[in-house]
Amino acid sequence: MGIPQPAFYIFKCEQSAPPGMPKPSCVTPATQDLFQYLAQKLMQEGIMGTVQPIRTSCMNRCSAGPVMLVEPGHTMYAGLTKEKIDKIISEHIIGGNVVEEYVIDAEMWDEPISPADMQKQMGR
């Protein structure tokens, strides 16, 4: 039997705005340990083998940060804290139910557009 693929990937934005930049940032002194917290929580729950946490750079939702994307499902969680991460792991990752109250606003995370449709919009 082969090694099973992960059931979930959690992409956690680890981008910090350069000094002097006015834009919001997913990593600040107050939130810089969230990735480590996420990984430790997955280990404590004994699910690290099937839930893969991944550090990413900017996912273009800076104003809603800190953010992380759960796949499958294209679920973007915003305004993360350790408490929110705990609930997301217990209710979504283990329990199977998206924690709607922590999901990014639909305004900022509308339905995806296919690459073919995007090309049409661009007049290609």
Secondary structure, 3 states (H helix, E strand, C coil): CCCCCCCEEEEEECCCCCCCCCCCCCCCCCCCCHHHHHHHHHHHCCCCCCEEEEEECCCCCHHHCCCEEEECCCEEECCCCHHHHHHHHHHHHHCCCCCHHHECCHHHCCCCCCHHHHHHHCCC
